[in-house]
């Protein structure tokens, strides 16, 4: 439940940051939001690349859809993914 709420919050943050590209905000806020967007892309990209680097070679690879979800939702998707990995099969 809280993971889904976090995902929704992350979608709202992405929408706010991308809205600045489509319809720029007034001058001082515009610069701050652009810096926040760059920071968000870098951090989520770093998070995804670190996860891919720590995956075992013989284990199942992450699909493109899963990688995109991790990039968009960040830590909330990682928590859901980790919960799924711990489930007994």
Biopython code that builds the backbone (N, CA, C, O; Angstrom):
import numpy as np
from Bio.PDB.StructureBuilder import StructureBuilder

atoms = [
    (1, "UNK", "N", (0.820, -1.193, 0.000)),
    (1, "UNK", "CA", (0.000, 0.000, 0.000)),
    (1, "UNK", "C", (0.866, 1.259, 0.000)),
    (1, "UNK", "O", (0.649, 2.154, -0.817)),
    (2, "UNK", "N", (1.847, 1.339, 0.909)),
    (2, "UNK", "CA", (2.701, 2.522, 0.969)),
    (2, "UNK", "C", (3.629, 2.613, -0.239)),
    (2, "UNK", "O", (3.999, 3.710, -0.657)),
    (3, "UNK", "N", (4.006, 1.460, -0.801)),
    (3, "UNK", "CA", (4.839, 1.476, -2.004)),
    (3, "UNK", "C", (4.065, 2.086, -3.163)),
    (3, "UNK", "O", (4.614, 2.868, -3.938)),
    (4, "UNK", "N", (2.796, 1.730, -3.281)),
    (4, "UNK", "CA", (1.974, 2.303, -4.347)),
    (4, "UNK", "C", (1.768, 3.801, -4.144)),
    (4, "UNK", "O", (1.725, 4.557, -5.116)),
    (5, "UNK", "N", (1.644, 4.229, -2.915)),
    (5, "UNK", "CA", (1.533, 5.654, -2.627)),
    (5, "UNK", "C", (2.832, 6.372, -3.005)),
    (5, "UNK", "O", (2.801, 7.483, -3.533)),
    (6, "UNK", "N", (3.950, 5.742, -2.737)),
    (6, "UNK", "CA", (5.242, 6.301, -3.126)),
    (6, "UNK", "C", (5.395, 6.383, -4.638)),
    (6, "UNK", "O", (5.938, 7.357, -5.162)),
    (7, "UNK", "N", (4.917, 5.363, -5.336)),
    (7, "UNK", "CA", (4.952, 5.387, -6.803)),
    (7, "UNK", "C", (4.117, 6.546, -7.345)),
    (7, "UNK", "O", (4.536, 7.242, -8.270)),
    (8, "UNK", "N", (2.951, 6.743, -6.772)),
    (8, "UNK", "CA", (2.095, 7.855, -7.191)),
    (8, "UNK", "C", (2.770, 9.191, -6.926)),
    (8, "UNK", "O", (2.717, 10.095, -7.760)),
    (9, "UNK", "N", (3.397, 9.315, -5.779)),
    (9, "UNK", "CA", (4.127, 10.538, -5.455)),
    (9, "UNK", "C", (5.262, 10.768, -6.452)),
    (9, "UNK", "O", (5.485, 11.900, -6.880)),
    (10, "UNK", "N", (5.978, 9.714, -6.824)),
    (10, "UNK", "CA", (7.073, 9.855, -7.772)),
    (10, "UNK", "C", (6.565, 10.261, -9.150)),
    (10, "UNK", "O", (7.211, 11.052, -9.836)),
    (11, "UNK", "N", (5.418, 9.733, -9.563)),
    (11, "UNK", "CA", (4.826, 10.157, -10.829)),
    (11, "UNK", "C", (4.472, 11.639, -10.800)),
    (11, "UNK", "O", (4.651, 12.344, -11.793)),
    (12, "UNK", "N", (3.974, 12.106, -9.671)),
    (12, "UNK", "CA", (3.644, 13.532, -9.535)),
    (12, "UNK", "C", (4.910, 14.396, -9.606)),
    (12, "UNK", "O", (4.896, 15.468, -10.212)),
    (13, "UNK", "N", (5.977, 13.940, -9.001)),
    (13, "UNK", "CA", (7.245, 14.684, -9.055)),
    (13, "UNK", "C", (7.753, 14.744, -10.483)),
    (13, "UNK", "O", (8.155, 15.809, -10.951)),
    (14, "UNK", "N", (7.741, 13.603, -11.193)),
    (14, "UNK", "CA", (8.172, 13.596, -12.593)),
    (14, "UNK", "C", (7.300, 14.533, -13.432)),
    (14, "UNK", "O", (7.812, 15.273, -14.273)),
    (15, "UNK", "N", (5.982, 14.500, -13.203)),
    (15, "UNK", "CA", (5.075, 15.365, -13.967)),
    (15, "UNK", "C", (5.393, 16.836, -13.717)),
    (15, "UNK", "O", (5.390, 17.639, -14.651)),
    (16, "UNK", "N", (5.663, 17.189, -12.482)),
    (16, "UNK", "CA", (6.010, 18.572, -12.140)),
    (16, "UNK", "C", (7.305, 18.995, -12.822)),
    (16, "UNK", "O", (7.396, 20.101, -13.355)),
    (17, "UNK", "N", (8.301, 18.122, -12.805)),
    (17, "UNK", "CA", (9.591, 18.447, -13.406)),
    (17, "UNK", "C", (9.500, 18.554, -14.930)),
    (17, "UNK", "O", (10.127, 19.427, -15.529)),
    (18, "UNK", "N", (8.733, 17.679, -15.549)),
    (18, "UNK", "CA", (8.592, 17.715, -17.005)),
    (18, "UNK", "C", (7.687, 18.860, -17.445)),
    (18, "UNK", "O", (7.854, 19.389, -18.544)),
    (19, "UNK", "N", (6.738, 19.246, -16.611)),
    (19, "UNK", "CA", (5.888, 20.391, -16.922)),
    (19, "UNK", "C", (6.717, 21.652, -17.118)),
    (19, "UNK", "O", (6.365, 22.510, -17.926)),
    (20, "UNK", "N", (7.799, 21.764, -16.393)),
    (20, "UNK", "CA", (8.687, 22.915, -16.529)),
    (20, "UNK", "C", (9.326, 22.968, -17.920)),
    (20, "UNK", "O", (9.618, 24.051, -18.426)),
    (21, "UNK", "N", (9.542, 21.813, -18.534)),
    (21, "UNK", "CA", (10.097, 21.791, -19.887)),
    (21, "UNK", "C", (9.039, 22.241, -20.896)),
    (21, "UNK", "O", (9.335, 23.001, -21.818)),
    (22, "UNK", "N", (7.814, 21.768, -20.714)),
    (22, "UNK", "CA", (6.722, 22.099, -21.630)),
    (22, "UNK", "C", (6.277, 23.544, -21.453)),
    (22, "UNK", "O", (6.155, 24.285, -22.429)),
    (23, "UNK", "N", (6.038, 23.940, -20.224)),
    (23, "UNK", "CA", (5.583, 25.295, -19.889)),
    (23, "UNK", "C", (6.495, 25.836, -18.791)),
    (23, "UNK", "O", (6.249, 25.593, -17.609)),
    (24, "UNK", "N", (7.550, 26.568, -19.169)),
    (24, "UNK", "CA", (8.529, 27.021, -18.160)),
    (24, "UNK", "C", (7.904, 27.894, -17.075)),
    (24, "UNK", "O", (7.034, 28.726, -17.333)),
    (25, "UNK", "N", (8.377, 27.671, -15.861)),
    (25, "UNK", "CA", (7.934, 28.453, -14.720)),
    (25, "UNK", "C", (8.647, 29.804, -14.728)),
    (25, "UNK", "O", (9.563, 30.006, -15.525)),
    (26, "UNK", "N", (8.249, 30.727, -13.860)),
    (26, "UNK", "CA", (8.965, 32.014, -13.776)),
    (26, "UNK", "C", (10.449, 31.808, -13.462)),
    (26, "UNK", "O", (10.846, 30.763, -12.947)),
    (27, "UNK", "N", (11.241, 32.793, -13.773)),
    (27, "UNK", "CA", (12.702, 32.712, -13.821)),
    (27, "UNK", "C", (13.406, 32.035, -12.637)),
    (27, "UNK", "O", (14.113, 31.058, -12.886)),
    (28, "UNK", "N", (13.281, 32.449, -11.411)),
    (28, "UNK", "CA", (14.103, 31.759, -10.389)),
    (28, "UNK", "C", (13.679, 30.299, -10.181)),
    (28, "UNK", "O", (14.526, 29.430, -9.975)),
    (29, "UNK", "N", (12.384, 30.034, -10.235)),
    (29, "UNK", "CA", (11.898, 28.669, -10.036)),
    (29, "UNK", "C", (12.291, 27.779, -11.207)),
    (29, "UNK", "O", (12.569, 26.595, -11.019)),
    (30, "UNK", "N", (12.318, 28.330, -12.397)),
    (30, "UNK", "CA", (12.675, 27.612, -13.606)),
    (30, "UNK", "C", (14.069, 26.979, -13.474)),
    (30, "UNK", "O", (14.252, 25.807, -13.802)),
    (31, "UNK", "N", (15.014, 27.727, -13.011)),
    (31, "UNK", "CA", (16.388, 27.226, -12.875)),
    (31, "UNK", "C", (16.453, 26.118, -11.832)),
    (31, "UNK", "O", (17.096, 25.092, -12.053)),
    (32, "UNK", "N", (15.796, 26.320, -10.711)),
    (32, "UNK", "CA", (15.794, 25.304, -9.650)),
    (32, "UNK", "C", (15.178, 23.996, -10.138)),
    (32, "UNK", "O", (15.707, 22.921, -9.857)),
    (33, "UNK", "N", (14.066, 24.078, -10.865)),
    (33, "UNK", "CA", (13.390, 22.863, -11.336)),
    (33, "UNK", "C", (14.229, 22.158, -12.399)),
    (33, "UNK", "O", (14.245, 20.928, -12.453)),
    (34, "UNK", "N", (14.916, 22.909, -13.232)),
    (34, "UNK", "CA", (15.813, 22.283, -14.221)),
    (34, "UNK", "C", (16.945, 21.533, -13.531)),
    (34, "UNK", "O", (17.287, 20.419, -13.927)),
    (35, "UNK", "N", (17.517, 22.131, -12.515)),
    (35, "UNK", "CA", (18.583, 21.461, -11.758)),
    (35, "UNK", "C", (18.032, 20.212, -11.065)),
    (35, "UNK", "O", (18.701, 19.180, -11.022)),
    (36, "UNK", "N", (16.825, 20.305, -10.526)),
    (36, "UNK", "CA", (16.202, 19.151, -9.868)),
    (36, "UNK", "C", (15.944, 18.024, -10.866)),
    (36, "UNK", "O", (16.111, 16.852, -10.529)),
    (37, "UNK", "N", (15.541, 18.366, -12.081)),
    (37, "UNK", "CA", (15.309, 17.346, -13.108)),
    (37, "UNK", "C", (16.612, 16.651, -13.478)),
    (37, "UNK", "O", (16.654, 15.425, -13.583)),
    (38, "UNK", "N", (17.655, 17.410, -13.672)),
    (38, "UNK", "CA", (18.962, 16.815, -13.995)),
    (38, "UNK", "C", (19.427, 15.909, -12.859)),
    (38, "UNK", "O", (19.914, 14.805, -13.103)),
    (39, "UNK", "N", (19.276, 16.373, -11.620)),
    (39, "UNK", "CA", (19.666, 15.578, -10.458)),
    (39, "UNK", "C", (18.856, 14.286, -10.383)),
    (39, "UNK", "O", (19.406, 13.225, -10.090)),
    (40, "UNK", "N", (17.552, 14.371, -10.647)),
    (40, "UNK", "CA", (16.685, 13.194, -10.595)),
    (40, "UNK", "C", (17.084, 12.176, -11.658)),
    (40, "UNK", "O", (17.152, 10.980, -11.373)),
    (41, "UNK", "N", (17.344, 12.629, -12.860)),
    (41, "UNK", "CA", (17.751, 11.718, -13.931)),
    (41, "UNK", "C", (19.089, 11.057, -13.582)),
    (41, "UNK", "O", (19.250, 9.850, -13.765)),
    (42, "UNK", "N", (20.034, 11.834, -13.086)),
    (42, "UNK", "CA", (21.338, 11.269, -12.716)),
    (42, "UNK", "C", (21.218, 10.249, -11.579)),
    (42, "UNK", "O", (21.813, 9.174, -11.648)),
    (43, "UNK", "N", (20.465, 10.578, -10.553)),
    (43, "UNK", "CA", (20.350, 9.673, -9.404)),
    (43, "UNK", "C", (19.608, 8.390, -9.765)),
    (43, "UNK", "O", (20.021, 7.308, -9.347)),
    (44, "UNK", "N", (18.534, 8.487, -10.525)),
    (44, "UNK", "CA", (17.794, 7.284, -10.893)),
    (44, "UNK", "C", (18.595, 6.448, -11.889)),
    (44, "UNK", "O", (18.534, 5.219, -11.857)),
    (45, "UNK", "N", (19.344, 7.106, -12.771)),
    (45, "UNK", "CA", (20.219, 6.373, -13.684)),
    (45, "UNK", "C", (21.335, 5.662, -12.934)),
    (45, "UNK", "O", (21.663, 4.516, -13.240)),
    (46, "UNK", "N", (21.913, 6.333, -11.962)),
    (46, "UNK", "CA", (22.958, 5.727, -11.135)),
    (46, "UNK", "C", (22.401, 4.551, -10.338)),
    (46, "UNK", "O", (23.053, 3.514, -10.222)),
    (47, "UNK", "N", (21.228, 4.706, -9.803)),
    (47, "UNK", "CA", (20.592, 3.636, -9.040)),
    (47, "UNK", "C", (20.371, 2.409, -9.930)),
    (47, "UNK", "O", (20.633, 1.281, -9.511)),
    (48, "UNK", "N", (19.894, 2.628, -11.144)),
    (48, "UNK", "CA", (19.657, 1.517, -12.063)),
    (48, "UNK", "C", (20.965, 0.856, -12.484)),
    (48, "UNK", "O", (21.051, -0.371, -12.539)),
    (49, "UNK", "N", (21.973, 1.652, -12.778)),
    (49, "UNK", "CA", (23.244, 1.066, -13.206)),
    (49, "UNK", "C", (23.922, 0.292, -12.069)),
    (49, "UNK", "O", (24.553, -0.736, -12.314)),
    (50, "UNK", "N", (23.797, 0.773, -10.839)),
    (50, "UNK", "CA", (24.363, 0.036, -9.709)),
    (50, "UNK", "C", (23.638, -1.288, -9.480)),
    (50, "UNK", "O", (24.263, -2.295, -9.148)),
    (51, "UNK", "N", (22.329, -1.281, -9.659)),
    (51, "UNK", "CA", (21.576, -2.525, -9.507)),
    (51, "UNK", "C", (21.979, -3.522, -10.583)),
    (51, "UNK", "O", (22.178, -4.701, -10.294)),
    (52, "UNK", "N", (22.101, -3.058, -11.817)),
    (52, "UNK", "CA", (22.498, -3.955, -12.905)),
    (52, "UNK", "C", (23.903, -4.494, -12.698)),
    (52, "UNK", "O", (24.182, -5.645, -13.036)),
    (53, "UNK", "N", (24.789, -3.674, -12.146)),
    (53, "UNK", "CA", (26.170, -4.110, -11.924)),
    (53, "UNK", "C", (26.273, -5.143, -10.807)),
    (53, "UNK", "O", (27.194, -5.960, -10.814)),
    (54, "UNK", "N", (25.362, -5.127, -9.862)),
    (54, "UNK", "CA", (25.429, -6.064, -8.745)),
    (54, "UNK", "C", (24.626, -7.338, -8.983)),
    (54, "UNK", "O", (24.638, -8.235, -8.140)),
    (55, "UNK", "N", (23.931, -7.434, -10.109)),
    (55, "UNK", "CA", (23.173, -8.643, -10.417)),
    (55, "UNK", "C", (24.139, -9.769, -10.794)),
    (55, "UNK", "O", (25.104, -9.532, -11.521)),
    (56, "UNK", "N", (23.894, -10.991, -10.310)),
    (56, "UNK", "CA", (24.748, -12.122, -10.703)),
    (56, "UNK", "C", (24.559, -12.441, -12.189)),
    (56, "UNK", "O", (23.460, -12.308, -12.728)),
    (57, "UNK", "N", (25.634, -12.860, -12.835)),
    (57, "UNK", "CA", (25.594, -13.141, -14.278)),
    (57, "UNK", "C", (24.682, -14.324, -14.605)),
    (57, "UNK", "O", (23.994, -14.312, -15.626)),
    (58, "UNK", "N", (24.672, -15.340, -13.747)),
    (58, "UNK", "CA", (23.872, -16.533, -14.032)),
    (58, "UNK", "C", (22.403, -16.376, -13.631)),
    (58, "UNK", "O", (21.577, -17.218, -13.982)),
    (59, "UNK", "N", (22.075, -15.326, -12.911)),
    (59, "UNK", "CA", (20.699, -15.096, -12.488)),
    (59, "UNK", "C", (19.853, -14.516, -13.608)),
    (59, "UNK", "O", (20.364, -14.192, -14.680)),
    (60, "UNK", "N", (18.560, -14.386, -13.356)),
    (60, "UNK", "CA", (17.680, -13.812, -14.381)),
    (60, "UNK", "C", (17.993, -12.331, -14.602)),
    (60, "UNK", "O", (18.205, -11.583, -13.648)),
    (61, "UNK", "N", (18.017, -11.924, -15.851)),
    (61, "UNK", "CA", (18.313, -10.531, -16.196)),
    (61, "UNK", "C", (17.056, -9.679, -16.027)),
    (61, "UNK", "O", (15.933, -10.174, -16.122)),
    (62, "UNK", "N", (17.269, -8.410, -15.779)),
    (62, "UNK", "CA", (16.149, -7.481, -15.682)),
    (62, "UNK", "C", (15.611, -7.188, -17.076)),
    (62, "UNK", "O", (16.381, -6.933, -18.002)),
    (63, "UNK", "N", (14.304, -7.224, -17.223)),
    (63, "UNK", "CA", (13.718, -6.900, -18.523)),
    (63, "UNK", "C", (13.758, -5.386, -18.739)),
    (63, "UNK", "O", (13.970, -4.622, -17.797)),
    (64, "UNK", "N", (13.553, -4.968, -19.972)),
    (64, "UNK", "CA", (13.537, -3.526, -20.285)),
    (64, "UNK", "C", (12.411, -2.830, -19.539)),
    (64, "UNK", "O", (12.585, -1.709, -19.061)),
    (65, "UNK", "N", (11.260, -3.481, -19.435)),
    (65, "UNK", "CA", (10.127, -2.887, -18.716)),
    (65, "UNK", "C", (10.469, -2.701, -17.238)),
    (65, "UNK", "O", (10.146, -1.670, -16.647)),
    (66, "UNK", "N", (11.118, -3.694, -16.647)),
    (66, "UNK", "CA", (11.516, -3.595, -15.236)),
    (66, "UNK", "C", (12.555, -2.498, -15.045)),
    (66, "UNK", "O", (12.504, -1.768, -14.055)),
    (67, "UNK", "N", (13.494, -2.372, -15.972)),
    (67, "UNK", "CA", (14.495, -1.313, -15.886)),
    (67, "UNK", "C", (13.846, 0.064, -15.982)),
    (67, "UNK", "O", (14.229, 0.985, -15.261)),
    (68, "UNK", "N", (12.868, 0.205, -16.869)),
    (68, "UNK", "CA", (12.167, 1.485, -17.002)),
    (68, "UNK", "C", (11.397, 1.814, -15.732)),
    (68, "UNK", "O", (11.392, 2.961, -15.284)),
    (69, "UNK", "N", (10.749, 0.814, -15.152)),
    (69, "UNK", "CA", (10.006, 1.049, -13.903)),
    (69, "UNK", "C", (10.952, 1.463, -12.775)),
    (69, "UNK", "O", (10.616, 2.340, -11.979)),
    (70, "UNK", "N", (12.109, 0.850, -12.702)),
    (70, "UNK", "CA", (13.089, 1.214, -11.669)),
    (70, "UNK", "C", (13.598, 2.624, -11.911)),
    (70, "UNK", "O", (13.799, 3.380, -10.961)),
    (71, "UNK", "N", (13.810, 2.991, -13.175)),
    (71, "UNK", "CA", (14.269, 4.344, -13.478)),
    (71, "UNK", "C", (13.211, 5.383, -13.114)),
    (71, "UNK", "O", (13.546, 6.440, -12.579)),
    (72, "UNK", "N", (11.963, 5.103, -13.391)),
    (72, "UNK", "CA", (10.896, 6.080, -13.124)),
    (72, "UNK", "C", (10.566, 6.158, -11.638)),
    (72, "UNK", "O", (10.498, 7.251, -11.075)),
    (73, "UNK", "N", (10.362, 5.021, -11.006)),
    (73, "UNK", "CA", (9.890, 5.017, -9.621)),
    (73, "UNK", "C", (10.996, 4.985, -8.583)),
    (73, "UNK", "O", (10.744, 5.245, -7.406)),
    (74, "UNK", "N", (12.212, 4.672, -8.994)),
    (74, "UNK", "CA", (13.342, 4.719, -8.083)),
    (74, "UNK", "C", (13.265, 3.703, -6.964)),
    (74, "UNK", "O", (13.019, 2.520, -7.195)),
    (75, "UNK", "N", (13.478, 4.176, -5.761)),
    (75, "UNK", "CA", (13.580, 3.299, -4.598)),
    (75, "UNK", "C", (12.258, 2.568, -4.314)),
    (75, "UNK", "O", (12.272, 1.473, -3.751)),
    (76, "UNK", "N", (11.147, 3.147, -4.688)),
    (76, "UNK", "CA", (9.864, 2.480, -4.438)),
    (76, "UNK", "C", (9.740, 1.205, -5.270)),
    (76, "UNK", "O", (9.229, 0.193, -4.788)),
    (77, "UNK", "N", (10.202, 1.253, -6.505)),
    (77, "UNK", "CA", (10.184, 0.052, -7.340)),
    (77, "UNK", "C", (11.221, -0.955, -6.867)),
    (77, "UNK", "O", (10.990, -2.162, -6.937)),
    (78, "UNK", "N", (12.357, -0.472, -6.387)),
    (78, "UNK", "CA", (13.366, -1.389, -5.852)),
    (78, "UNK", "C", (12.847, -2.128, -4.627)),
    (78, "UNK", "O", (13.123, -3.314, -4.450)),
    (79, "UNK", "N", (12.101, -1.436, -3.790)),
    (79, "UNK", "CA", (11.519, -2.100, -2.617)),
    (79, "UNK", "C", (10.529, -3.177, -3.035)),
    (79, "UNK", "O", (10.521, -4.266, -2.462)),
    (80, "UNK", "N", (9.694, -2.885, -4.028)),
    (80, "UNK", "CA", (8.734, -3.879, -4.523)),
    (80, "UNK", "C", (9.470, -5.046, -5.176)),
    (80, "UNK", "O", (9.084, -6.201, -4.995)),
    (81, "UNK", "N", (10.529, -4.752, -5.933)),
    (81, "UNK", "CA", (11.318, -5.785, -6.596)),
    (81, "UNK", "C", (12.007, -6.676, -5.562)),
    (81, "UNK", "O", (12.049, -7.897, -5.715)),
    (82, "UNK", "N", (12.547, -6.057, -4.507)),
    (82, "UNK", "CA", (13.218, -6.812, -3.448)),
    (82, "UNK", "C", (12.218, -7.707, -2.718)),
    (82, "UNK", "O", (12.534, -8.850, -2.387)),
    (83, "UNK", "N", (11.039, -7.201, -2.471)),
    (83, "UNK", "CA", (10.001, -7.991, -1.820)),
    (83, "UNK", "C", (9.633, -9.204, -2.674)),
    (83, "UNK", "O", (9.418, -10.296, -2.149)),
    (84, "UNK", "N", (9.562, -9.008, -3.984)),
    (84, "UNK", "CA", (9.231, -10.087, -4.906)),
    (84, "UNK", "C", (10.346, -11.131, -4.950)),
    (84, "UNK", "O", (10.064, -12.324, -5.062)),
    (85, "UNK", "N", (11.599, -10.704, -4.865)),
    (85, "UNK", "CA", (12.731, -11.621, -4.906)),
    (85, "UNK", "C", (12.804, -12.511, -3.669)),
    (85, "UNK", "O", (13.261, -13.651, -3.754)),
    (86, "UNK", "N", (12.361, -12.007, -2.532)),
    (86, "UNK", "CA", (12.420, -12.768, -1.277)),
    (86, "UNK", "C", (11.313, -13.792, -1.159)),
    (86, "UNK", "O", (11.396, -14.702, -0.335)),
    (87, "UNK", "N", (10.267, -13.656, -1.979)),
    (87, "UNK", "CA", (9.143, -14.584, -1.919)),
    (87, "UNK", "C", (9.604, -16.006, -2.285)),
    (87, "UNK", "O", (10.307, -16.187, -3.279)),
    (88, "UNK", "N", (9.214, -17.009, -1.495)),
    (88, "UNK", "CA", (9.576, -18.397, -1.861)),
    (88, "UNK", "C", (8.844, -18.816, -3.129)),
    (88, "UNK", "O", (7.684, -18.466, -3.344)),
    (89, "UNK", "N", (9.549, -19.572, -3.961)),
    (89, "UNK", "CA", (8.940, -20.002, -5.241)),
    (89, "UNK", "C", (8.561, -21.447, -5.224)),
    (89, "UNK", "O", (8.042, -21.960, -6.215)),
]
sb = StructureBuilder()
sb.init_structure("model")
sb.init_model(0)
sb.init_chain("A")
sb.init_seg("    ")
for serial, (resi, resn, name, xyz) in enumerate(atoms, 1):
    if name == "N":
        sb.init_residue(resn, " ", resi, " ")
    sb.init_atom(name, np.array(xyz, "f"), 0.0, 1.0, " ", f" {name:<3s}", serial, name[0])
structure = sb.get_structure()
